[in-house]
Amino acid sequence: MMAIYPWVKAFHVIAVIAWMAGMLYLPRLFVYHCAAERGSVQSETFKVMERRLLRGIINPAMIATWVFGLTLAWTGHWFDSGWLQAKLALVLLLSALHGLFARWVKAFAADANPHSQKFYRIVNEIPTIIMIGIVILVVVKPF
């Protein structure tokens, strides 16, 4: 089983990169979408971009991240490690944020966005903060 560990780790890192790319880009699309007039060609284009990004990249990347990450934790016997438990808490938080992003994609699709550009500019920083915490936990393993 340990022979596949580096392969699983490589695919986990690839999935994380794809997930984070989407999680960093989607709220930027929301910022720009807020500025587009409802029903305009620009607004309709943002709807397509948001839907495709969520369904084509972010959702599959999140699933792959979880599958490969849990496989690594199980194979490496990491579940008793404090750093992994803290990382899992942050990944759960990131997954919850992913769920909010999916809800907002649906709201934009229905022309029912309840938030401002400023709101999405602030939200855009949250995945970065979570990612920093996760990377520090994985690399430093402070506990």
N, CA, C and O atoms as a MOPAC input file, in Angstrom:
PM7 MOZYME 1SCF
protein

 N      0.82300 1    -1.20000 1     0.00000 1
 C      0.00000 1     0.00000 1     0.00000 1
 C      0.86800 1     1.26700 1     0.00000 1
 O      0.49100 1     2.27700 1    -0.59400 1
 N      2.01600 1     1.21300 1     0.65700 1
 C      2.87200 1     2.39500 1     0.73900 1
 C      3.46600 1     2.76900 1    -0.61600 1
 O      3.89100 1     3.90800 1    -0.80600 1
 N      3.50200 1     1.82800 1    -1.56000 1
 C      4.04300 1     2.12300 1    -2.88900 1
 C      3.17500 1     3.13800 1    -3.62300 1
 O      3.67300 1     3.89100 1    -4.46000 1
 N      1.86600 1     3.16100 1    -3.31000 1
 C      0.98900 1     4.11300 1    -3.99100 1
 C      0.87900 1     5.43900 1    -3.23500 1
 O      0.31900 1     6.40200 1    -3.76000 1
 N      1.40000 1     5.49700 1    -2.02400 1
 C      1.28400 1     6.70700 1    -1.20600 1
 C      1.75400 1     7.96600 1    -1.93700 1
 O      1.03500 1     8.96500 1    -1.92800 1
 N      2.93700 1     7.95900 1    -2.57400 1
 C      3.37100 1     9.17600 1    -3.28600 1
 C      2.43500 1     9.55100 1    -4.43700 1
 O      2.26300 1    10.73500 1    -4.72700 1
 N      1.83300 1     8.56400 1    -5.09200 1
 C      0.89600 1     8.83600 1    -6.18300 1
 C     -0.38600 1     9.46900 1    -5.63500 1
 O     -0.90600 1    10.43300 1    -6.19800 1
 N     -0.87400 1     8.92300 1    -4.55300 1
 C     -2.07800 1     9.47800 1    -3.93000 1
 C     -1.79700 1    10.90600 1    -3.46400 1
 O     -2.63500 1    11.79600 1    -3.61400 1
 N     -0.62100 1    11.10900 1    -2.90300 1
 C     -0.22800 1    12.44200 1    -2.43700 1
 C     -0.14900 1    13.42800 1    -3.61000 1
 O     -0.60300 1    14.56700 1    -3.49800 1
 N      0.42100 1    12.99100 1    -4.71600 1
 C      0.52400 1    13.85700 1    -5.90000 1
 C     -0.87000 1    14.23800 1    -6.40200 1
 O     -1.12000 1    15.40400 1    -6.70800 1
 N     -1.76700 1    13.27300 1    -6.48700 1
 C     -3.12300 1    13.57300 1    -6.95800 1
 C     -3.89500 1    14.42200 1    -5.95800 1
 O     -4.74800 1    15.22100 1    -6.34400 1
 N     -3.59900 1    14.25200 1    -4.68400 1
 C     -4.21300 1    15.10600 1    -3.66200 1
 C     -3.78200 1    16.55800 1    -3.86400 1
 O     -4.61400 1    17.46500 1    -3.84200 1
 N     -2.49000 1    16.77300 1    -4.05800 1
 C     -1.97100 1    18.13100 1    -4.26800 1
 C     -2.57300 1    18.74100 1    -5.53500 1
 O     -2.95000 1    19.91200 1    -5.53800 1
 N     -2.66400 1    17.96000 1    -6.60200 1
 C     -3.27100 1    18.45800 1    -7.84800 1
 C     -4.71900 1    18.86000 1    -7.61200 1
 O     -5.15300 1    19.91800 1    -8.06700 1
 N     -5.46500 1    18.02700 1    -6.90600 1
 C     -6.87300 1    18.32300 1    -6.62300 1
 C     -7.00600 1    19.57300 1    -5.75500 1
 O     -7.88800 1    20.40100 1    -5.98300 1
 N     -6.13200 1    19.70600 1    -4.76600 1
 C     -6.16500 1    20.89000 1    -3.88700 1
 C     -5.90000 1    22.15900 1    -4.70800 1
 O     -6.58300 1    23.16800 1    -4.53100 1
 N     -4.92800 1    22.10500 1    -5.58800 1
 C     -4.61600 1    23.27600 1    -6.41900 1
 C     -5.82300 1    23.66200 1    -7.26900 1
 O     -6.16500 1    24.84100 1    -7.36300 1
 N     -6.46300 1    22.68300 1    -7.88200 1
 C     -7.64000 1    22.97300 1    -8.71600 1
 C     -8.78000 1    23.53000 1    -7.87100 1
 O     -9.44300 1    24.48500 1    -8.27500 1
 N     -9.01100 1    22.93900 1    -6.70000 1
 C    -10.08300 1    23.40500 1    -5.80900 1
 C     -9.82200 1    24.83900 1    -5.37300 1
 O    -10.71000 1    25.69000 1    -5.43100 1
 N     -8.59300 1    25.09800 1    -4.93700 1
 C     -8.27200 1    26.44600 1    -4.46100 1
 C     -8.32900 1    27.46500 1    -5.58800 1
 O     -8.77500 1    28.59200 1    -5.37400 1
 N     -7.89200 1    27.09700 1    -6.76900 1
 C     -7.97500 1    28.02700 1    -7.90800 1
 C     -9.42300 1    28.45500 1    -8.10300 1
 O     -9.71000 1    29.64000 1    -8.27100 1
 N    -10.32200 1    27.49800 1    -8.08200 1
 C    -11.73500 1    27.81700 1    -8.24200 1
 C    -12.29800 1    28.61300 1    -7.08200 1
 O    -13.07500 1    29.54700 1    -7.27900 1
 N    -11.90400 1    28.24500 1    -5.87200 1
 C    -12.41300 1    28.93700 1    -4.67900 1
 C    -11.89800 1    30.37200 1    -4.60000 1
 O    -12.53300 1    31.22600 1    -3.98200 1
 N    -10.76000 1    30.63800 1    -5.21500 1
 C    -10.23300 1    31.99900 1    -5.25100 1
 C    -10.82600 1    32.81200 1    -6.39700 1
 O    -10.95900 1    34.03100 1    -6.29400 1
 N    -11.18100 1    32.13600 1    -7.48600 1
 C    -11.68500 1    32.83700 1    -8.66700 1
 C    -13.18600 1    33.10600 1    -8.60700 1
 O    -13.63800 1    34.16400 1    -9.04700 1
 N    -13.96200 1    32.17300 1    -8.07300 1
 C    -15.41800 1    32.32400 1    -8.08700 1
 C    -15.89700 1    33.59100 1    -7.37900 1
 O    -16.75500 1    34.28400 1    -7.92600 1
 N    -15.39000 1    33.92700 1    -6.19800 1
 C    -15.85300 1    35.17800 1    -5.58500 1
 C    -15.46400 1    36.42800 1    -6.37500 1
 O    -16.15100 1    37.44700 1    -6.30200 1
 N    -14.36200 1    36.35300 1    -7.13200 1
 C    -14.01600 1    37.48000 1    -8.01900 1
 C    -15.06900 1    37.62600 1    -9.10400 1
 O    -15.46300 1    38.73900 1    -9.45100 1
 N    -15.52400 1    36.49500 1    -9.63900 1
 C    -16.61300 1    36.54700 1   -10.61500 1
 C    -17.85900 1    37.17700 1    -9.99100 1
 O    -18.55600 1    37.95500 1   -10.64300 1
 N    -18.13700 1    36.84300 1    -8.73300 1
 C    -19.29100 1    37.43400 1    -8.05400 1
 C    -19.15300 1    38.95700 1    -7.96500 1
 O    -20.12600 1    39.68400 1    -8.16100 1
 N    -17.94500 1    39.43100 1    -7.66900 1
 C    -17.70200 1    40.87800 1    -7.59600 1
 C    -18.05300 1    41.52800 1    -8.92300 1
 O    -18.77300 1    42.52600 1    -8.96400 1
 N    -17.54200 1    40.96000 1   -10.00800 1
 C    -17.80500 1    41.52400 1   -11.33000 1
 C    -19.26500 1    41.35700 1   -11.73100 1
 O    -19.83600 1    42.22500 1   -12.39100 1
 N    -19.86600 1    40.24200 1   -11.33100 1
 C    -21.26100 1    39.98900 1   -11.67200 1
 C    -22.17900 1    41.01600 1   -11.00800 1
 O    -23.18700 1    41.42200 1   -11.58600 1
 N    -21.82600 1    41.42800 1    -9.80400 1
 C    -22.61800 1    42.45500 1    -9.11100 1
 C    -22.71800 1    43.74500 1    -9.92500 1
 O    -23.73300 1    44.44100 1    -9.88400 1
 N    -21.66800 1    44.04700 1   -10.65400 1
 C    -21.62600 1    45.29300 1   -11.43300 1
 C    -22.39900 1    45.18700 1   -12.74600 1
 O    -22.70200 1    46.20100 1   -13.37500 1
 N    -22.71700 1    43.96400 1   -13.15500 1
 C    -23.43000 1    43.77100 1   -14.43000 1
 C    -24.93200 1    43.98700 1   -14.21300 1
 O    -25.49900 1    43.57900 1   -13.19900 1
 N    -25.53900 1    44.62400 1   -15.17000 1
 C    -26.98100 1    44.86200 1   -15.11000 1
 C    -27.72200 1    43.53900 1   -15.29200 1
 O    -27.38300 1    42.73900 1   -16.16400 1
 N    -28.74000 1    43.32200 1   -14.45300 1
 C    -29.52900 1    42.08900 1   -14.55900 1
 C    -30.11400 1    41.94700 1   -15.96200 1
 O    -30.64900 1    42.89800 1   -16.53300 1
 N    -29.99700 1    40.73900 1   -16.49700 1
 C    -30.53700 1    40.46700 1   -17.81800 1
 C    -29.62900 1    40.86000 1   -18.96900 1
 O    -29.92100 1    40.54900 1   -20.12300 1
 N    -28.54300 1    41.53300 1   -18.67200 1
 C    -27.61800 1    41.95700 1   -19.72900 1
 C    -26.83200 1    40.75300 1   -20.24500 1
 O    -26.77700 1    39.70000 1   -19.60900 1
 N    -26.23000 1    40.94100 1   -21.40900 1
 C    -25.38900 1    39.89000 1   -21.98200 1
 C    -24.25400 1    39.56400 1   -21.01900 1
 O    -23.90600 1    38.40000 1   -20.82000 1
 N    -23.68900 1    40.59900 1   -20.42900 1
 C    -22.58500 1    40.40100 1   -19.47600 1
 C    -23.04300 1    39.56100 1   -18.28500 1
 O    -22.34000 1    38.63800 1   -17.87500 1
 N    -24.20500 1    39.86900 1   -17.73100 1
 C    -24.72700 1    39.11100 1   -16.59800 1
 C    -24.95200 1    37.64900 1   -16.97200 1
 O    -24.62800 1    36.75000 1   -16.19600 1
 N    -25.49800 1    37.41500 1   -18.14000 1
 C    -25.74800 1    36.04200 1   -18.59000 1
 C    -24.43600 1    35.28900 1   -18.80700 1
 O    -24.35600 1    34.08900 1   -18.54700 1
 N    -23.41900 1    35.99000 1   -19.27900 1
 C    -22.09900 1    35.37300 1   -19.44900 1
 C    -21.52100 1    34.98100 1   -18.09900 1
 O    -20.96300 1    33.89300 1   -17.95900 1
 N    -21.64800 1    35.85700 1   -17.09900 1
 C    -21.15300 1    35.52000 1   -15.75700 1
 C    -21.88400 1    34.30000 1   -15.19400 1
 O    -21.26800 1    33.46400 1   -14.53200 1
 N    -23.16800 1    34.19200 1   -15.44500 1
 C    -23.93000 1    33.02700 1   -14.96800 1
 C    -23.34700 1    31.73300 1   -15.52900 1
 O    -23.17100 1    30.75400 1   -14.80400 1
 N    -23.05000 1    31.74000 1   -16.82100 1
 C    -22.46600 1    30.55600 1   -17.46300 1
 C    -21.08600 1    30.26900 1   -16.87500 1
 O    -20.77300 1    29.12300 1   -16.55200 1
 N    -20.26900 1    31.30000 1   -16.73600 1
 C    -18.91400 1    31.12000 1   -16.19500 1
 C    -18.96700 1    30.55800 1   -14.77500 1
 O    -18.22900 1    29.62900 1   -14.44500 1
 N    -19.83100 1    31.11600 1   -13.94200 1
 C    -19.94100 1    30.66900 1   -12.54900 1
 C    -20.40200 1    29.21700 1   -12.46900 1
 O    -19.84300 1    28.42000 1   -11.71600 1
 N    -21.42900 1    28.88200 1   -13.25300 1
 C    -21.95600 1    27.51700 1   -13.23900 1
 C    -20.90400 1    26.51600 1   -13.70600 1
 O    -20.70900 1    25.47400 1   -13.08000 1
 N    -20.22800 1    26.83700 1   -14.80700 1
 C    -19.21300 1    25.92100 1   -15.34600 1
 C    -18.02900 1    25.77300 1   -14.39200 1
 O    -17.50900 1    24.67200 1   -14.21400 1
 N    -17.60900 1    26.86200 1   -13.78900 1
 C    -16.50400 1    26.80000 1   -12.82700 1
 C    -16.87800 1    25.92200 1   -11.64400 1
 O    -16.09000 1    25.07800 1   -11.21600 1
 N    -18.08100 1    26.12100 1   -11.11600 1
 C    -18.52100 1    25.34200 1    -9.95700 1
 C    -18.66100 1    23.86300 1   -10.30600 1
 O    -18.09600 1    23.00200 1    -9.63200 1
 N    -19.41400 1    23.57800 1   -11.35900 1
 C    -19.71300 1    22.18300 1   -11.70100 1
 C    -18.55500 1    21.45600 1   -12.37800 1
 O    -18.36400 1    20.25800 1   -12.16800 1
 N    -17.79500 1    22.16700 1   -13.17600 1
 C    -16.74000 1    21.51800 1   -13.95100 1
 C    -15.40200 1    21.42500 1   -13.27000 1
 O    -14.60500 1    20.54000 1   -13.58000 1
 N    -15.13900 1    22.34000 1   -12.33100 1
 C    -13.82400 1    22.35700 1   -11.68800 1
 C    -13.93000 1    22.24700 1   -10.16700 1
 O    -13.35600 1    21.33600 1    -9.57000 1
 N    -14.64800 1    23.15600 1    -9.55000 1
 C    -14.63400 1    23.23300 1    -8.08700 1
 C    -15.24200 1    21.98400 1    -7.43800 1
 O    -14.63300 1    21.39900 1    -6.54200 1
 N    -16.42700 1    21.57300 1    -7.87900 1
 C    -17.05300 1    20.39000 1    -7.26400 1
 C    -16.20500 1    19.12700 1    -7.42900 1
 O    -15.92100 1    18.45700 1    -6.43600 1
 N    -15.78800 1    18.77900 1    -8.66300 1
 C    -14.95600 1    17.57500 1    -8.79500 1
 C    -13.63100 1    17.67200 1    -8.03400 1
 O    -13.15800 1    16.67800 1    -7.48300 1
 N    -13.03600 1    18.85800 1    -8.00400 1
 C    -11.75900 1    19.01900 1    -7.30000 1
 C    -11.94600 1    18.85200 1    -5.79500 1
 O    -11.08700 1    18.27600 1    -5.12700 1
 N    -13.04900 1    19.34600 1    -5.25900 1
 C    -13.29400 1    19.16800 1    -3.82500 1
 C    -13.47000 1    17.68500 1    -3.49700 1
 O    -12.91200 1    17.19000 1    -2.51700 1
 N    -14.23500 1    16.99000 1    -4.30800 1
 C    -14.45000 1    15.55700 1    -4.06800 1
 C    -13.12500 1    14.81100 1    -4.13500 1
 O    -12.83200 1    13.98700 1    -3.26800 1
 N    -12.32500 1    15.09100 1    -5.15400 1
 C    -11.02400 1    14.43200 1    -5.29400 1
 C    -10.10900 1    14.77300 1    -4.12000 1
 O     -9.38200 1    13.90800 1    -3.62900 1
 N    -10.14000 1    16.01700 1    -3.67200 1
 C     -9.32900 1    16.42700 1    -2.52100 1
 C     -9.68000 1    15.59600 1    -1.30300 1
 O     -8.79400 1    15.08700 1    -0.61800 1
 N    -10.96800 1    15.45700 1    -1.03000 1
 C    -11.41600 1    14.67100 1     0.12000 1
 C    -11.03600 1    13.20000 1    -0.02200 1
 O    -10.52500 1    12.59600 1     0.92100 1
 N    -11.28400 1    12.62400 1    -1.19300 1
 C    -10.99500 1    11.19300 1    -1.39200 1
 C     -9.50500 1    10.91600 1    -1.23100 1
 O     -9.11400 1    10.01500 1    -0.48900 1
 N     -8.67600 1    11.69200 1    -1.92600 1
 C     -7.23600 1    11.45400 1    -1.83900 1
 C     -6.69500 1    11.80900 1    -0.45000 1
 O     -5.82400 1    11.11600 1     0.07500 1
 N     -7.21300 1    12.88700 1     0.14300 1
 C     -6.74900 1    13.29100 1     1.46800 1
 C     -7.08000 1    12.26700 1     2.54200 1
 O     -6.23500 1    11.94700 1     3.37900 1
 N     -8.30100 1    11.75200 1     2.52400 1
 C     -8.67400 1    10.72500 1     3.50600 1
 C     -7.90100 1     9.43400 1     3.27400 1
 O     -7.56400 1     8.72700 1     4.22300 1
 N     -7.62200 1     9.12900 1     2.00700 1
 C     -6.79800 1     7.95300 1     1.69800 1
 C     -5.38800 1     8.12300 1     2.27200 1
 O     -4.82300 1     7.18500 1     2.83400 1
 N     -4.83200 1     9.31400 1     2.13000 1
 C     -3.50200 1     9.58400 1     2.70800 1
 C     -3.52200 1     9.44200 1     4.22400 1
 O     -2.63700 1     8.82100 1     4.81200 1
 N     -4.53400 1    10.02200 1     4.84600 1
 C     -4.62600 1     9.97200 1     6.30900 1
 C     -4.75900 1     8.53800 1     6.80000 1
 O     -4.13700 1     8.15000 1     7.78900 1
 N     -5.57500 1     7.75500 1     6.10000 1
 C     -5.76900 1     6.36400 1     6.49000 1
 C     -4.50000 1     5.54600 1     6.25100 1
 O     -4.06200 1     4.79500 1     7.12200 1
 N     -3.91400 1     5.70000 1     5.06000 1
 C     -2.71200 1     4.94200 1     4.70200 1
 C     -1.52900 1     5.31600 1     5.59600 1
 O     -0.74400 1     4.45300 1     5.98800 1
 N     -1.40700 1     6.59400 1     5.91100 1
 C     -0.28600 1     7.06100 1     6.72500 1
 C     -0.53100 1     6.99700 1     8.21900 1
 O      0.33500 1     7.37300 1     9.00900 1
 N     -1.71900 1     6.51700 1     8.62000 1
 C     -2.07400 1     6.41200 1    10.04700 1
 C     -1.94700 1     7.76100 1    10.75800 1
 O     -1.35600 1     7.86100 1    11.83400 1
 N     -2.51500 1     8.79300 1    10.13300 1
 C     -2.38800 1    10.15100 1    10.65600 1
 C     -3.56900 1    10.59100 1    11.52100 1
 O     -3.50300 1    11.65800 1    12.13300 1
 N     -4.63400 1     9.81300 1    11.59100 1
 C     -5.86000 1    10.29100 1    12.22900 1
 C     -5.69700 1    10.68500 1    13.69900 1
 O     -6.48000 1    11.49500 1    14.19400 1
 N     -4.71400 1    10.14500 1    14.40700 1
 C     -4.48700 1    10.51600 1    15.80300 1
 C     -3.66000 1    11.78400 1    15.96600 1
 O     -3.48500 1    12.27500 1    17.08100 1
 N     -3.15600 1    12.30900 1    14.87300 1
 C     -2.29400 1    13.49300 1    14.91800 1
 C     -3.11600 1    14.76300 1    15.09500 1
 O     -4.10600 1    14.98300 1    14.39700 1
 N     -2.68900 1    15.58800 1    16.03700 1
 C     -3.38500 1    16.84900 1    16.29600 1
 C     -3.39800 1    17.77400 1    15.08800 1
 O     -4.40400 1    18.42700 1    14.81100 1
 N     -2.28100 1    17.83000 1    14.36900 1
 C     -2.21500 1    18.70900 1    13.19700 1
 C     -3.23700 1    18.29200 1    12.15500 1
 O     -3.84400 1    19.14800 1    11.51100 1
 N     -3.44400 1    16.96800 1    11.97400 1
 C     -4.41000 1    16.51600 1    10.97500 1
 C     -5.83500 1    16.84400 1    11.41500 1
 O     -6.66900 1    17.23600 1    10.59900 1
 N     -6.10700 1    16.68100 1    12.70100 1
 C     -7.44600 1    17.01000 1    13.19100 1
 C     -7.75200 1    18.49200 1    12.99200 1
 O     -8.86600 1    18.85500 1    12.61400 1
 N     -6.76900 1    19.34000 1    13.24400 1
 C     -6.94900 1    20.78000 1    13.01000 1
 C     -7.10700 1    21.06200 1    11.51500 1
 O     -7.92600 1    21.89100 1    11.11800 1
 N     -6.32300 1    20.37200 1    10.69400 1
 C     -6.43600 1    20.54100 1     9.24200 1
 C     -7.82100 1    20.12600 1     8.77400 1
 O     -8.44000 1    20.83000 1     7.97500 1
 N     -8.31200 1    19.00500 1     9.25600 1
 C     -9.64200 1    18.54000 1     8.86300 1
 C    -10.72100 1    19.55200 1     9.25400 1
 O    -11.69100 1    19.74500 1     8.52100 1
 N    -10.55000 1    20.19100 1    10.40100 1
 C    -11.50800 1    21.22800 1    10.80900 1
 C    -11.49900 1    22.38000 1     9.80100 1
 O    -12.55300 1    22.89000 1     9.42400 1
 N    -10.30600 1    22.78400 1     9.37200 1
 C    -10.21000 1    23.86300 1     8.38100 1
 C    -10.75000 1    23.43200 1     7.01800 1
 O    -11.36800 1    24.23200 1     6.31500 1
 N    -10.51800 1    22.17100 1     6.64100 1
 C    -11.03900 1    21.68000 1     5.36100 1
 C    -12.56600 1    21.59800 1     5.41900 1
 O    -13.23600 1    21.86300 1     4.42100 1
 N    -13.11500 1    21.23600 1     6.57100 1
 C    -14.57700 1    21.26200 1     6.74000 1
 C    -15.10400 1    22.68300 1     6.59100 1
 O    -16.14000 1    22.90300 1     5.96400 1
 N    -14.39100 1    23.64200 1     7.16500 1
 C    -14.77100 1    25.05000 1     7.03300 1
 C    -14.71900 1    25.48700 1     5.56400 1
 O    -15.62000 1    26.17700 1     5.08800 1
 N    -13.67300 1    25.08800 1     4.85600 1
 C    -13.55200 1    25.40700 1     3.43900 1
 C    -14.68200 1    24.74300 1     2.63700 1
 O    -15.21100 1    25.33000 1     1.69200 1
 N    -15.03700 1    23.53800 1     3.01800 1
 C    -16.13400 1    22.84100 1     2.34600 1
 C    -17.47000 1    23.54400 1     2.59200 1
 O    -18.31100 1    23.61600 1     1.69700 1
 N    -17.66000 1    24.05800 1     3.79600 1
 C    -18.87900 1    24.81900 1     4.10400 1
 C    -18.92700 1    26.09900 1     3.26500 1
 O    -19.98200 1    26.47300 1     2.75200 1
 N    -17.79000 1    26.75800 1     3.13000 1
 C    -17.71300 1    27.95200 1     2.28800 1
 C    -18.02700 1    27.59000 1     0.83400 1
 O    -18.70300 1    28.34400 1     0.13400 1
 N    -17.54100 1    26.45300 1     0.39400 1
 C    -17.84800 1    25.93600 1    -0.93500 1
 C    -19.36900 1    25.82200 1    -1.09700 1
 O    -19.91800 1    26.19400 1    -2.13400 1
 N    -20.03800 1    25.30800 1    -0.07100 1
 C    -21.49300 1    25.20700 1    -0.10200 1
 C    -22.16800 1    26.56000 1    -0.23000 1
 O    -23.15500 1    26.70400 1    -0.95200 1
 N    -21.63100 1    27.55600 1     0.47600 1
 C    -22.17000 1    28.91700 1     0.34600 1
 C    -21.96200 1    29.44900 1    -1.06700 1
 O    -22.85300 1    30.08000 1    -1.63600 1
 N    -20.79900 1    29.19600 1    -1.62300 1
 C    -20.53100 1    29.63700 1    -3.00000 1
 C    -21.54700 1    29.01100 1    -3.95800 1
 O    -22.04700 1    29.68500 1    -4.85900 1
 N    -21.85200 1    27.73100 1    -3.76800 1
 C    -22.83100 1    27.05500 1    -4.63100 1
 C    -24.20400 1    27.70700 1    -4.48800 1
 O    -24.92400 1    27.86600 1    -5.47400 1
 N    -24.56500 1    28.08100 1    -3.26900 1
 C    -25.84500 1    28.76300 1    -3.04600 1
 C    -25.86900 1    30.10300 1    -3.76200 1
 O    -26.88200 1    30.47900 1    -4.35100 1
 N    -24.74600 1    30.82800 1    -3.71100 1
 C    -24.68700 1    32.14300 1    -4.35600 1
 C    -24.70400 1    32.02900 1    -5.87700 1
 O    -25.24600 1    32.90100 1    -6.55700 1
 N    -24.11400 1    30.96300 1    -6.41600 1
 C    -24.19800 1    30.73600 1    -7.86700 1
 C    -25.66400 1    30.58700 1    -8.25800 1
 O    -26.09900 1    31.14900 1    -9.26300 1
 N    -26.42500 1    29.83400 1    -7.47100 1
 C    -27.85600 1    29.65900 1    -7.74700 1
 C    -28.60800 1    30.97700 1    -7.61900 1
 O    -29.50700 1    31.26100 1    -8.41000 1
 N    -28.24300 1    31.78100 1    -6.62600 1
 C    -28.90600 1    33.07900 1    -6.44600 1
 C    -28.64000 1    33.99500 1    -7.64200 1
 O    -29.55700 1    34.64200 1    -8.14800 1
 N    -27.39100 1    34.04900 1    -8.08800 1
 C    -27.07200 1    34.85900 1    -9.27100 1
 C    -27.83100 1    34.33600 1   -10.49500 1
 O    -28.33200 1    35.12400 1   -11.29800 1
 N    -27.91600 1    33.00900 1   -10.63800 1
 C    -28.60400 1    32.41500 1   -11.78700 1
 C    -30.07600 1    32.81500 1   -11.81300 1
 O    -30.67600 1    32.93600 1   -12.88000 1
 N    -30.65000 1    33.01800 1   -10.62700 1
 C    -32.06200 1    33.41500 1   -10.52300 1
 C    -32.22700 1    34.93200 1   -10.45100 1
 O    -33.32400 1    35.42700 1   -10.19000 1
 N    -31.14600 1    35.66600 1   -10.68200 1
 C    -31.15200 1    37.13700 1   -10.55600 1
 C    -31.63500 1    37.57400 1    -9.17500 1
 O    -32.37800 1    38.54600 1    -9.03200 1
 N    -31.19100 1    36.82900 1    -8.16600 1
 C    -31.61500 1    37.11300 1    -6.80400 1
 C    -30.41300 1    37.25900 1    -5.86500 1
 O    -30.47400 1    36.83200 1    -4.71200 1
 N    -29.33800 1    37.84900 1    -6.34500 1
 C    -28.15000 1    38.03800 1    -5.51500 1
 C    -28.45600 1    39.00000 1    -4.36800 1
 O    -28.87700 1    40.13200 1    -4.60400 1
 N    -28.24600 1    38.55200 1    -3.12300 1
 C    -28.56500 1    39.41200 1    -1.98100 1
 C    -27.40300 1    40.25200 1    -1.45400 1
 O    -27.58200 1    41.01500 1    -0.50500 1
 N    -26.21300 1    40.12700 1    -2.05200 1
 C    -25.02000 1    40.75400 1    -1.47300 1
 C    -24.40900 1    41.79500 1    -2.40700 1
 O    -24.70000 1    41.84800 1    -3.60200 1
 N    -23.54600 1    42.62100 1    -1.80700 1
 C    -22.87600 1    43.70200 1    -2.53600 1
 C    -21.50100 1    43.26000 1    -3.02500 1
 O    -20.99200 1    42.20400 1    -2.64900 1
 N    -20.91200 1    44.11100 1    -3.88500 1
 C    -19.53600 1    43.87300 1    -4.33100 1
 C    -18.58600 1    43.83800 1    -3.13300 1
 O    -17.69200 1    42.99400 1    -3.07300 1
 N    -18.77600 1    44.73700 1    -2.20000 1
 C    -17.90300 1    44.80100 1    -1.02300 1
 C    -17.95600 1    43.49200 1    -0.24200 1
 O    -16.92700 1    42.99200 1     0.21200 1
 N    -19.15400 1    42.94000 1    -0.08700 1
 C    -19.31500 1    41.66800 1     0.61000 1
 C    -18.46400 1    40.59200 1    -0.06200 1
 O    -17.72400 1    39.87600 1     0.61200 1
 N    -18.56500 1    40.47600 1    -1.38700 1
 C    -17.81900 1    39.44600 1    -2.09900 1
 C    -16.31900 1    39.71600 1    -2.10600 1
 O    -15.52300 1    38.77800 1    -2.16100 1
 N    -15.92300 1    40.98300 1    -2.05200 1
 C    -14.48700 1    41.29900 1    -1.94600 1
 C    -13.92800 1    40.78400 1    -0.62000 1
 O    -12.80500 1    40.28300 1    -0.56800 1
 N    -14.70100 1    40.90700 1     0.42900 1
 C    -14.27400 1    40.40600 1     1.74200 1
 C    -14.27100 1    38.87600 1     1.74100 1
 O    -13.31300 1    38.24700 1     2.19000 1
 N    -15.35700 1    38.28700 1     1.23000 1
 C    -15.46500 1    36.82400 1     1.16800 1
 C    -14.32200 1    36.22900 1     0.35700 1
 O    -13.86500 1    35.12300 1     0.64600 1
 N    -13.86200 1    36.94900 1    -0.64800 1
 C    -12.77900 1    36.48200 1    -1.50700 1
 C    -11.49300 1    36.19700 1    -0.72200 1
 O    -10.65500 1    35.41300 1    -1.16600 1
 N    -11.34100 1    36.82600 1     0.43200 1
 C    -10.11900 1    36.62900 1     1.22300 1
 C    -10.18700 1    35.38800 1     2.11100 1
 O     -9.15000 1    34.87100 1     2.52700 1
 N    -11.37500 1    34.91200 1     2.40200 1
 C    -11.53400 1    33.80700 1     3.35500 1
 C    -10.84600 1    32.52200 1     2.89100 1
 O    -10.14100 1    31.90200 1     3.68800 1
 N    -11.02100 1    32.09000 1     1.62400 1
 C    -10.31200 1    30.86400 1     1.22100 1
 C     -8.79300 1    30.97600 1     1.36300 1
 O     -8.12800 1    29.99100 1     1.68700 1
 N     -8.24800 1    32.15200 1     1.12800 1
 C     -6.79800 1    32.34400 1     1.26800 1
 C     -6.36800 1    32.15300 1     2.71500 1
 O     -5.36200 1    31.49600 1     2.98500 1
 N     -7.11700 1    32.72000 1     3.63600 1
 C     -6.78300 1    32.59800 1     5.06300 1
 C     -6.85600 1    31.13900 1     5.50500 1
 O     -5.97700 1    30.65700 1     6.22000 1
 N     -7.90500 1    30.43800 1     5.07700 1
 C     -8.04000 1    29.02300 1     5.42600 1
 C     -6.88900 1    28.22300 1     4.82300 1
 O     -6.31000 1    27.36400 1     5.48900 1
 N     -6.55700 1    28.50400 1     3.56400 1
 C     -5.47700 1    27.79600 1     2.88800 1
 C     -4.14500 1    27.98700 1     3.61700 1
 O     -3.37900 1    27.03600 1     3.77100 1
 N     -3.87400 1    29.19400 1     4.05800 1
 C     -2.62900 1    29.46200 1     4.78700 1
 C     -2.56300 1    28.60200 1     6.04300 1
 O     -1.52700 1    28.01200 1     6.34700 1
 N     -3.66300 1    28.53600 1     6.76100 1
 C     -3.71300 1    27.70500 1     7.96300 1
 C     -3.46300 1    26.23400 1     7.64400 1
 O     -2.70700 1    25.56400 1     8.34800 1
 N     -4.08700 1    25.73900 1     6.60200 1
 C     -3.92500 1    24.33000 1     6.21200 1
 C     -2.47500 1    24.03800 1     5.82500 1
 O     -1.90600 1    23.03800 1     6.26200 1
 N     -1.88300 1    24.89800 1     5.01600 1
 C     -0.50300 1    24.66500 1     4.57300 1
 C      0.45200 1    24.67600 1     5.76500 1
 O      1.34800 1    23.83600 1     5.85100 1
 N      0.26600 1    25.60900 1     6.67000 1
 C      1.13900 1    25.64700 1     7.85700 1
 C      0.99700 1    24.36300 1     8.66700 1
 O      1.99300 1    23.79200 1     9.11000 1
 N     -0.23500 1    23.90900 1     8.86000 1
 C     -0.44700 1    22.67200 1     9.62400 1
 C      0.21600 1    21.46800 1     8.95700 1
 O      0.81300 1    20.63200 1     9.63500 1
 N      0.11200 1    21.38000 1     7.63900 1
 C      0.66200 1    20.22200 1     6.92300 1
 C      2.18500 1    20.26200 1     6.88100 1
 O      2.83200 1    19.23100 1     7.05900 1
 N      2.75200 1    21.41100 1     6.65400 1
 C      4.20700 1    21.49900 1     6.50400 1
 C      4.92100 1    21.52400 1     7.85300 1
 O      5.91400 1    20.82200 1     8.04200 1
 N      4.41900 1    22.32800 1     8.78900 1
 C      5.08500 1    22.48500 1    10.08000 1
 C      4.70800 1    21.37800 1    11.06300 1
 O      5.52100 1    20.97800 1    11.89700 1
 N      3.47600 1    20.88900 1    10.96000 1
 C      2.95800 1    19.86900 1    11.90600 1
 C      3.26000 1    20.29000 1    13.34900 1
 O      3.98300 1    19.59600 1    14.06400 1
 N      2.69800 1    21.44200 1    13.77500 1
 C      3.05800 1    22.00700 1    15.07000 1
 C      2.60600 1    21.20400 1    16.28500 1
 O      3.09400 1    21.43400 1    17.39100 1
 N      1.69700 1    20.28400 1    16.09700 1
 C      1.25400 1    19.44400 1    17.24100 1
 C      0.68300 1    18.14800 1    16.73200 1
 O      0.25800 1    17.30700 1    17.52400 1

